[in-house]
């Protein structure tokens, strides 16, 4: 059965061809590190990168984070060898396989079947699956994909760059705001019109969140390309966190603490959530049907939200203390 309780606030992308980054990855502070065999690796370096990743999985201490491998796409000749070699030689060190450009459930079943056979042969415990939704076809089939392999699927990631290419969207940067995605207000008395920017990826991310939450998966946002713009990263991460996204990729170590901070509930939020639950328990003991806090009525939905928030805060605290 898939482990679905891991933290995913920050997911660090590490090219399998970069030995220096591989060495530093386990202690970089990310909740998840994914060793990349796909987009971050040049075609001529694919075979060596695979060997590097297998060695890193076997030789390094990954106890401080979860570790995944992003294989090459199913439409490439590197894919099957990525799955077979990584799973056979390091499958017992691995938490999950990240499948790029998933278009339909069959893509997931193909990878899962190979994994299952290798696990049975090697007597390994099951390894989870994360999928990247980064094509128009993948988004069109996202609800079906989310229901695939419930005993193995853990998370879905929105891959903004390839999604933009697939939908032929006009973009200015990877994962950032687009000044062309804006509207003008009506003119005021002086004839001035105000320009309001929109979020070009709101629909796609909202749909991914709904699909994930409907079927018990973790929704993750992909990369923000300008790692020299921490304020831009924080703005995007804060926005998607408000939607229900659980974490975000870091393509540079400097983005890890930003993601960890934003996807960690604030002290005031947690304090209020604990107060809600305490008041609920008190009202139940006193036989009251209604609960209020600071003059506001607390309904069942508020209580459920508080329970989720407190559980996440407790999980993060346990992780800090090394209890997970």
N, C-alpha and C positions, 0 to 999 in steps of 0.2 A: 504494500500500500504506500502511495506517495506521501512523503513528509511535506506537509503544507503549512507548517508553523514557523519556518525559518524567517529571519529578518531579511528584507530586501531593500532597505533604505537607500543603499548605494551599491552599484554593481560596476566594478572596475574592469574596463576592457584592456587586455594585455596581448599584444601581438606575439604569436608563437615564435616568430623569427627574431625577437629582441631579447637576447639573453640577459641583458642588464635589467630590463623591466621584469622579466620572469623571476629573477633573484629577489627583487624587492617586493613583489606582489603579495606574498602571504602576510606581511606585516604592514601593509599600506593603510590599514584601518577600514577597508570596505567590508560590508556585510557579505558580499558575494564577489568573487573574482572569476571572470570568464576568460579562459585562454583561447585566443582567437586564431583559427586556421583559415578563416574566410577573407573578408574584405581587407583586413589589415596586413595581409601577407601577399607578396608578389607571386605570380605563377611559378617562376623559377625557384622560389624558396619554399614551396608547399611541402615537399617531402621532408626537408630538413626541419621545418617548423613542427611537423608532426612528431618527429623524433625528439625535438626539444621539449615539446609539451608532455610527452610520455615520461621523459626523464624528470621533468619538473614535478609531475604528479607523484612519482615514486620516491624522489630524493628529498623533497622539501616538506616542511611541517605546515600543514594546512589547518591546524586545529583552531586558529584564530578567525577563520572565515569559512564560508561555503565555497566550493570550487566547481566550476563548470567548464565545458569545452564547447566552443561554437564550431561546428563542422562546416564543411563547404556545402553549397546548395545541391539539392537532389538532381539538378540539371547539369552537374559537372561530373567528370570522371574521378575527381578526388574524393567524392562523398563516401562511397562504400568503404574505401580504404581507411578514411578517417574513423568511421564507426568501428570497423573490425579491429584495427590496430590499437586505437585508444581504449576500447572496451576490453580487448583480450589482455593487453599488457598493463593496464592501469585502471580497469573498471572497478576494482575494490578500493580505489582512492578517490573516486569521483562521486560528486553529489548529483550532478545533472548534465544532460546533453542539451545544448541549445541549437535548435533547428532553424536555419534562416529561410526566408521567403516561402513560408508555408502557404499553399494555395487552397488546399482541400484536405479533408480527413485522411485520405489515402496516403498523403505525404507523411503524416505522423505514424500511421500504421506500418509503413515500410520500415521506418527507423526503429520503431518499437519492436517489430518482429525480429530484426537482426539483434537488437539488444537482448531480448528475451532468450534467444537461442544461445548467445554467448554467455549470458549469466548462468544458464542451466549447465552448460558445458564446463564452465570454470567454477561453478558453485559460488558465485558472487551474489550479494544482496541486490535487489532491484535498484537501478539508477533512475532518477526522475528525468522528466522532459520539460523544457521550456520551449516555447515557439515564438518566432518573430512574425508578426503581422506587418508586412511591408510591401504588399502589392494590392492592386485593386481587387483581384480575384480572392486574395486572402481575406480582405475586409468584407467582400460580398458573402463569404462563407464562414464568417467568424463565429457565429453561434454554433454551427455544426462542428467546427474545429474544436471549440471549447468543450464539447461533449466527448471528444475522442480520448480513449485510454484514461478513464477517470482514476484508475489505480496507479497511474504513472505521471500524469500531467500535473505540473505545479504552478506555472506562471505563463502569462502572455506578455510580450514586449511590443510596443509600437515603434517600428523602425521608420523614422520620418524621412530620411534621405531617399531610400529606395521607394518608399510610398509616393513621395513627390514625383519621382521619375516615372513610376508606373501610372499615376493619374495625370501626368503631363502638367503638373502644377508649376506655376512660375514662382520661384523662391529666390531669396537673396542670401540666405545662410541656412545652415543645418540646424533646425530646431529652434530658430529664433523668430522674432517678429518680422513682419513684412509690411513696409509702408504702403505697398500697393493694395493691401487687403484692408481697405478703409472706406468709410462713407462720409458724406458732408451733411451737416444739419441744414435746416432752412436758414435763410438769412435773418439776422436780428434787425433791430430798428436802424442800426447804422450800416446795414448791408453786409456785415461780417458773418462768415460761415465757419463753423468749427469742424475740424477734421477728427473723426474718431477711428482709431485703429481697432481692428478685430483680431481674433485668434484664428488663424487659418486652419489649425488642426483640432479645433474644439470638437467638431462632429466625430472625427475618427477616434479620438481619445475617449470621448463619452461612450461611444459604442463599444470600445474595447473594455471599459470599466464595467459596463452593464453585463456584457458576455461573461467576463471573469467572475463577477459577484454572483451571477445566476448559477454558475456551475462550480463554485468553490475554488477558483484560481486567483493568483495574485496578479493585479495589473501593474505593469512597469512601463515607465516612459523611457524612450531611447536617448540618443545623444544630443547634447548642445555643443555645437561645433567650435565656438570661439572660447577657448579655455582662458583667454586673457580678459574675459568679460564676466567677472564673478557676479556682478549685479544683474546682468542679463540672465545668467544661469539661475540665480535665486528667484527672479521674477517668474520665470517659466516653471520652476519646480514648485513654487508656492501656489501658482495657479492650478497646476495639475493635481497637487495634493488636495486642494479644495474640492476637486471633482471626485476624489476617492482613489486616486493613483497611490500606490504603496511605496514606490521608490523610483530612482532614476539612474541611468547609466552615468558613469564618470569616464571620460576619455583621457583624463589627465588626473594625476593624484591630487592636485589642488582642488578638484571638484568634489572629492570624497567628503571632507568635513562639512561642506555646504549642503550636500544631500543628506548627510546624517542629521544635521541640525534641523533642516526643514521638515523632514519626514519623522522627526521625533516630536510627539505631542508636547506643547509648552506646559510649564508648571501651572499656570493659571487654568488652562483647559483641564488638566488632570485633577487639580484640586476641586474644580466645580463638578467634574464627573463623579469624583468620590463623594462629594456632598450630596449629589442626587441619589446615589445608591444608599448612602447612610440614612437619608430622609425617607427613602422608600421602605427600608427595613424597619425604621421606627414607626412609620404609619401602619405597616402590616402588623406589627406587634400590638399596636393600639386599636386595631380593627378599623382603621380609617380607609375609605376607598379612594380618596384624593390625596395627592402629594403636592406640596408647593415649596418653592425655594426662592427667597428674595422677592416675594410678591408675585411670582410667576407659577402658573399651574404646570406640573410636570406630567406629561402623558406617557403612554407605553412606548412610543417611538423614542422619546427623550431618554427613557431608561435603557432601551436597547443600545442607543448610541453611546451612552455613558459606559455601559458594560464593555463594549468594543474598545473604547478609548482606554479604559483602565487596564484591560487585558494587554493591550499593546504596550502601555507604559511599564507594566510589570515585566513583560517579556524583555524589553530593552534594558531594564534595570538588572534582570537576571543575567543578561548577556554581559553587561559591564562587570558583574561579579564572577563571571566564569561559571555560572550555574546551568547554562543551556547545554 
